[in-house]
Amino acid sequence: MRPESRKQEIINAAAILFKEKGYSAVTMRDLAKAMGIKAASLYNHIQSKQEILSTIIIGLAEEFTVGMNKIVNSDENTIQKLENIIDLHIDVTLRNADGLASLNNDWMHLEEDNLQYFEKMRQEYEDNFRDIVKKGLEKGEIKPYNVEIMVFSTLSTLRTLYLWYPEQKEIDSDILKRDMISVLLKGVA
Amino acid sequence: MRPESRKQEIINAAAILFKEKGYSAVTMRDLAKAMGIKAASLYNHIQSKQEILSTIIIGLAEEFTVGMNKIVNSDENTIQKLENIIDLHIDVTLRNADGLASLNNDWMHLEEDNLQYFEKMRQEYEDNFRDIVKKGLEKGEIKPYNVEIMVFSTLSTLRTLYLWYPEQKEIDSDILKRDMISVLLKGVA
């Protein structure tokens, strides 16, 4: 196996353990045991538990940042932009639900520079979301409700998708995208 | 101060500590210190940390159960029932956001009988919610989207309200009810 694949395999196994027990409770020994290898050989691929955590979380946060920047800077209308944000969250959830558990539960365990970098990206993401909603209101492309309530109602659902969707064996990802966009943007009534 | 008020005061102080540090990390000594009293005098009012946790969580779960049962058994149409569920969550959040943090984060620390009782109430609550949505679909009172997606989209927002709303100093509770009902049921588009 190529070193890069081995590293990815370690990161994936760690994400599952972090999700189950929380970052703080997981040791490198636990990780080695879960992978059926010796703890010492983990260090051929990664330097520390912290390196694993930051690889998981910063990678995901950058993915959201790149995706959101594309959406914000596009020429589409507000509803299309909101649809694209929902798609982005669903795509990331489908690819890496375990990693999203680390991002949501363990981001505060990032160390100094990575913690600041993460918090900056998260803030910019929310600010971009809020700007899309505000501009949509100004242009009359969405209904005149309170901006914070609209942002919270949408983000709270998208941010917990990683907990719920992996249990839904009967919902195809195409149905998920179609119906979630409808429910979140057009409502059930 | 009457014994009942003192007990309630202890429970309220504990809910704040549980929210900040998590149930497991809080000791009776921490609680006494936060209240400026001796640890021994806590035991004049309550028997254990577990008694406090179960009083908080079972009390809230019973409140949701009673509220949901009224809604399910009413003669109102589906949209009105969903509006009443949103109102119920907002009312409970306004009254006891700190307690909801315990319910969401620390329910798994309930002991045997209370844990089973809580899980039973939570399951019945979700089943009742699902039934309202299913019957609404059959009657054509809501749009024909996937039931689980509709239930998740609504509940995920209502269940995280306790984290978000206490920070929103500029949103009056009347606006919250009005706009959240509109956003969740009618959408922003």
Chai-1 contact restraints between the chains, C-beta under 6 A:
chainA,res_idxA,chainB,res_idxB,connection_type,confidence,min_distance_angstrom,max_distance_angstrom,comment,restraint_id
A,I79,B,A189,contact,1.0,0.0,6.0,A-B,restraint_1
A,I142,B,V188,contact,1.0,0.0,6.0,A-B,restraint_2
A,K143,B,V188,contact,1.0,0.0,6.0,A-B,restraint_3
A,Y145,B,D179,contact,1.0,0.0,6.0,A-B,restraint_4
A,Y145,B,S182,contact,1.0,0.0,6.0,A-B,restraint_5
A,Y145,B,V183,contact,1.0,0.0,6.0,A-B,restraint_6
A,N146,B,I175,contact,1.0,0.0,6.0,A-B,restraint_7
A,N146,B,D179,contact,1.0,0.0,6.0,A-B,restraint_8
A,I149,B,D179,contact,1.0,0.0,6.0,A-B,restraint_9
A,I149,B,M180,contact,1.0,0.0,6.0,A-B,restraint_10
A,I149,B,V183,contact,1.0,0.0,6.0,A-B,restraint_11
A,M150,B,V183,contact,1.0,0.0,6.0,A-B,restraint_12
A,M150,B,V188,contact,1.0,0.0,6.0,A-B,restraint_13
A,F152,B,W164,contact,1.0,0.0,6.0,A-B,restraint_14
A,S153,B,T157,contact,1.0,0.0,6.0,A-B,restraint_15
A,S153,B,V183,contact,1.0,0.0,6.0,A-B,restraint_16
A,S156,B,S156,contact,1.0,0.0,6.0,A-B,restraint_17
A,S156,B,T157,contact,1.0,0.0,6.0,A-B,restraint_18
A,S156,B,T160,contact,1.0,0.0,6.0,A-B,restraint_19
A,T157,B,S153,contact,1.0,0.0,6.0,A-B,restraint_20
A,T157,B,S156,contact,1.0,0.0,6.0,A-B,restraint_21
A,T157,B,T157,contact,1.0,0.0,6.0,A-B,restraint_22
A,T160,B,S156,contact,1.0,0.0,6.0,A-B,restraint_23
A,W164,B,F152,contact,1.0,0.0,6.0,A-B,restraint_24
A,I175,B,N146,contact,1.0,0.0,6.0,A-B,restraint_25
A,D179,B,Y145,contact,1.0,0.0,6.0,A-B,restraint_26
A,D179,B,N146,contact,1.0,0.0,6.0,A-B,restraint_27
A,D179,B,I149,contact,1.0,0.0,6.0,A-B,restraint_28
A,M180,B,I149,contact,1.0,0.0,6.0,A-B,restraint_29
A,S182,B,Y145,contact,1.0,0.0,6.0,A-B,restraint_30
A,V183,B,Y145,contact,1.0,0.0,6.0,A-B,restraint_31
A,V183,B,I149,contact,1.0,0.0,6.0,A-B,restraint_32
A,V183,B,M150,contact,1.0,0.0,6.0,A-B,restraint_33
A,V183,B,S153,contact,1.0,0.0,6.0,A-B,restraint_34
A,L185,B,G187,contact,1.0,0.0,6.0,A-B,restraint_35
A,L185,B,A189,contact,1.0,0.0,6.0,A-B,restraint_36
A,K186,B,G187,contact,1.0,0.0,6.0,A-B,restraint_37
A,K186,B,A189,contact,1.0,0.0,6.0,A-B,restraint_38
A,G187,B,L185,contact,1.0,0.0,6.0,A-B,restraint_39
A,G187,B,K186,contact,1.0,0.0,6.0,A-B,restraint_40
A,G187,B,G187,contact,1.0,0.0,6.0,A-B,restraint_41
A,V188,B,I142,contact,1.0,0.0,6.0,A-B,restraint_42
A,V188,B,K143,contact,1.0,0.0,6.0,A-B,restraint_43
A,V188,B,M150,contact,1.0,0.0,6.0,A-B,restraint_44
A,A189,B,I79,contact,1.0,0.0,6.0,A-B,restraint_45
A,A189,B,L185,contact,1.0,0.0,6.0,A-B,restraint_46
A,A189,B,K186,contact,1.0,0.0,6.0,A-B,restraint_47
